[in-house]
């Protein structure tokens, strides 16, 4: 019984105040309660048991369900991973080009994000190149998207550590952590190479890089928090798929490499073709523009690129470049830049000296400082101070190839530049050849122009002829390529203090001729002042000033019609007046733009020629008074000249005759000797016949026959020499005939040699001949060209003989005669190792009556006549000499 009910029951029984009936009633009630409690307790106990059983069953059910849930989740996760791997595998199998690795990076990034990778930053694939110690990084991130960057093995400590870990790990696994200073260094490096940096990178406490390697590649990710081993295992499974992608990449890369090589070779060939097709030095800009185009086609996009030719003495580099920050602002740049004043410019020059590549990098204010030094000399497009620029310089002997880019170039791109360097060095050589040819052409044009000025003014005989001065100057300025609109001549007379002005109109005819006092106006005063100082004077007028000048001329009566003087429908808006001094005055050139130094120099050369010619005009004016005496003197001069020419011809004939005498003596000696021998043989044959020795007699008769053949041979040789002498000495017909140049040169070489030997028995020289057998016959006047060859060879013999007399015993005289067939001509070269011709007289050797021989030993007409003969054959006669070493004369005849 319950303890409480027992106490109540004891209390009822011991209570004397209750009646027996009441006690019995209360006891029954207590027992009833006890019975009810017992039943309730039984029910309660049974309920608890049911609850406990249910709880146990429920707990077992929940645990079983949890295990099933985990199993299903694991299966789902495995299916998710397998699906992700299958998608990556499908992408790998569908690769068509190496850049599709970026697509692999993107899909792996997407799949890892879907798998809830912790703080995933990006996915990467690295392809290593141990030969060049570089690797390409194919990268995808949510911030920057798909990018490819190039790195070198030793560019950053983090890269070096990563490579050491991944190469030393048995599982080919690398885990690199950047934090603190290491992270700052890493971010700085990535900014320098042009990599896109996520703003979140700058606020991260650390960055974690995980890589699995295979072959010469690696698959990796970076995160802002460390990943679990489970995540690493998942990444490893993606590595296995990457192995398939890598094999596919290798095959594609080989095909791409071959295609790329063909593309590069084609690009180089196009640039090379542009270089070889250059017709003027100005075409260099076109070739460089082609270089720029080909680089863009090869996806090597430069900000600018070009060629620089460096002068070691001045440190000046002549730049020819194409530059563009956008295709729309692409343009050519040409100018000179001094490689000094900035560390980069100094280093460019120093690197060229030692022929070592130079790869500068400019960031922020460094760019501002660099362009601050450079742009005043050579102007390039605008730039931003918050960008990074990468420079690349590759050198050859005379200069180098350069490029600036917005992104760092990888080793493969650098190799492209190195290969183009050899092509552009060829371009430079072609450019220099064209510059030289253009210089010579300009010099020839200038010389011809000056000759015309001299000739035209020299032909003037009266003041009326001076009206032709300005049209003459106008024409020559046009030929020289001077950009001008007006020109004239100011003749200054100091005795009369007056200026004679001759002006030309736009069509070249005489515009005005007037005379003014020195102080007539500021223009004449300034012009005279600068003339006295022998300095160039330049002024600039606007439209109003030009009109005022015309009106002043009308008011002073110097001109009557302003419109005629103006020369055009409207007065010029801008006029630069250039006055270049010469001995008798100033040469005036008016232009819309100021002339540059080179153009001023051309005007100066014209002014100098004008001065010389005008001086001759003054001389002719004075000589007009003594015309009869001049004509008489001229007649005497012509007579003397004819005598000297005849003397030269006779001297040439004398040299030839001496040689012929020696040449004809040899065959005559053979004829005489074989005749005597034959006479003796006939006597012997008679004796043998008398004795009946017919066999011996026949043998002697055969010997006689052979001797007669030799006599006939040498007789014909003597006959040929005599005919040649007669042909040389007879009056020239002037008719060109097919002639064997080699035979002609050989014949006159021997004749000249024996002719000199006939005069001087002590003379001796080594004769060297190099005759081109492919020449055949040339259509020439043989006597005339023979005289030219004889003269040149005779001069060579005199030169080496003179040097032998002056030199020590060790000197060996050598005269060389060569012939060579060219494309449309034949070249005859006569060279010697004599004393040479002094530089100060080399330009005079073809002038009549000029000679370097001692007095009495030359007429001075030999080379002049030779020059005229060659010119008459539409050929060229040139001379090259080195004083003390020898002289070479070259005859070039059309063929």
Phi, psi and omega in degrees: 000148177300138185301320180293317179296325178294320177297319179295319181295318178296321180295320180294314183294327183271355181276115184279346182281347182265147178280165182296319180297321181293319179299315182297320180295317181291322180296318178300319180296319180296314181297325177297319178297318180299317180297317180297319180296320180299315179297318181296317179298321179298314179297318180297316180298321180292321178298317180299318179298318178298317180299315182296319179296315178299317180300316181297315179297318180297318180297317179296321180295315179299317180297319180294318178297320180297318178296319177296319179299315180297322179296317179295318180297318179297318179296317179297319180295318179296318177296321179297315180295315180297321177298317178298314180298322180293322178294319177295318180299317179298318178297319180297317181291337182268007180299135178242340178212161185298330180292347177294349173301331176296323178294322177298316178301316183295315183291324176295318178301314181297316182293320179293322177298317179296334178272010175061043173297138185292124171048043181294130182259309180198169172239148186220152169229124179255137174240117188267145175234093184294330182299316181259003179054047177224164172212151176264137179247110175270121193227140171227132175219158178294336182276307188262346184077217185263124177219157175237127177235155179248139181227152171257154186302322186255019185289333185208142180304325180296321178293318179299316180296317179300314181294320179297317180295313187287334178277334183267343183286133178294326180270007181055045182239139180229135176231113182242133182241127174251126177210155177062229181297324179298321179294318178299315179299318181296315180294321178299316179299315182295325176295319181297323182273004177085015179285148177280124182255124178293131177308330179295334179300322185289340181255359182286144175286327180200161175231138186243128180245128180235126182227137168247132186255152172207133181058229175254034178224172179206145176249132182208170176224165169230146182222167176266352177223153179295151180253158182283168176299325178299318178295321179298319179296321178298317179297324180297324179294324175293328177301319180298323176291324179299330178302319177296315180297323181294317178298318177297319179298319181299314179297314181295320182299320178298316179295319179294322179299318178294316179295320179296318179298317178296321179295317179296315180299319179295318179297315179297321181294322178294318177294318179299319179296320177299317181297314183288338181272000180299130178250344176213163182296335179293339179289350179301321179298325179293320179296317179294322177297323176296320177301315179299316180298316182293324177297318178296320179295332178271010180064024171253087191272106179271153169288321173200156177206160180175197181235141176235131177254122191256134173261115185297323185289316185265348185064017177272137176243130175271111184264134168232114189219160168245133184225146179189126169273338173219156181302328183291334181254023179292133180203164178267147179232132179221128181179182181244138182228132177274126182277069180196161177098354178207143182306322180294316179296320177299317183292325177302314181293315181296321179293324178295320181302321182261003177057047177242136180302151180225128183234080179284155175230127180243135182229136171057237184295338176300323178295316179301315181296319182295311182288336177296323178281322190275316190298329175298338181264311178227118187271127176245167183298167179298160181213164179253141183282350181262010181259178176237136180238139183243124181255147179220124181235126180234130193249152164230182192304315187270348184176226181189171175256138181224159176205148172236135183230164177273345179229151180295142179267143176277174183299323180295320177293322178296323179297324177298315179298319180298321180289322178293334181301317179296323179293317184284338172293324173297319177301318179298316180297318176298319179299315181295321177298317179294321178300317180296316179296319179294321178298314179296320179295317178297319179298319179295317178297316180297316181296318178297320179297315180295321179297320179295320179297314180299314182295318182294313183288326179296336180277351180287138183236345183218169179295332178296329178294338181294342178296341180273001183297305187293320173300324178297312179299318180303311182298316182289326176297321177295316180297322180284353177079025178279124178283111183211166178235340179217152175206169180182178179230132175252110177266120187258126179247103183292327182296317181268354182055043181228158179239123173270124185246126177239117183243151181243146179276176185294337179266005175096350180278163183296129185263314182201150174221118185212162179236133182227149171292160180305320186262024182298324180199168181302327182296311180295321180297315180294319181298315179295320180299314179291327178297319179295329178273354183059044179236153178286139180242129180234136176225161179230131177242143167267184184300318182296316181296323179294316179296319178298321179296315179299317182296323179295323178294322177295314182297325182274357178080013180283330175227155182254335184230108181297325182296320179294317180296323180299322172081346179224170182297322181234147176294153181295140177291326181216135182219119174264123181258120179246125178242116182251124186284148166221180191303318186261359181169215183229138173265125185255132176227123179253131184222158176284335176235152180294141178286147176274178185299317182298320179291322176298320180297321177297320177296322178298316179298321177294320179295320179296317178296320179298319181298314179297315181293321181292326176298321177294325177299317177299320179297317180296327178297318179290321182289344179302327181290337182244041186299318183298317180296322181295317181296320178296315179297321180296320179297316178297319180298317180296320179297315179297320180297318179298319179296319180293321178296317178296322178298319179296318178296319180293322178296319177296319179294324178297315177301318182292319182296318179299317179295319180296320180301318180291320182293322183283338181295322181300306179297327178296320177298318178299317180299313181296314183297312181292332177294315179298316180298317180297320178301315179294321180296324179295320176299318180295321181296321178299316181299318181293323179294320179297327181275353180083014179271077185293327180296313179295325180295319178296321179296319178295320178299322178296320178297319179299319180299317179297319179297320179296324177298317180293322177297317179297317180301310183286335174293318177296323178297316178296320179297319179296321180294317180297317179297320178297321179295317179296320180295321181291324186273342183285168179295134185288138179275338182077009182262131178280139180224151176300126187226140175280103183299319182297315180296318180299313181295319181295319181297313183286336174295313181292319180297317179295319181295311181290330176297318179288324177296326179296327178278321185228101183294338181282346183289137176207148180202152175277124180259123181240129179236141174227094184257129178280115184288345183276000186292316185075214180257151181236140182279101183216170167272103191301319182299318183292311181294327175299319178296321178298311182298317180300317181296316182294319181292318179300317177300320179297318178297318179297321182295314181288328179293320178295319179293325180296322179291329182270329185278174178280178185298338185287351184284134179241110181295134179224131174236128184243132175239124183232149170232149182210133175274125176254187186298309181232022184204173176236137182246131175243123184239128175241117182230155180218168177249038182279208186284342184080178181246132179303145183298329185284351180238000184301326182286351185256357191297334181264004178282143178300141175071004176267132179212149176258000180281157177300157181305132178090352183253002180198147180273340185081012181248350185302305181291327178297315178295319178300317179300315181294321180297314180296317177299321179296336176270012182061032181249191181227141172236117183234163181224140172230139183212150171234110182309128179088347184244331179145178184221146177231123173255135181236124176254126180240117183243143177294146183220000000 
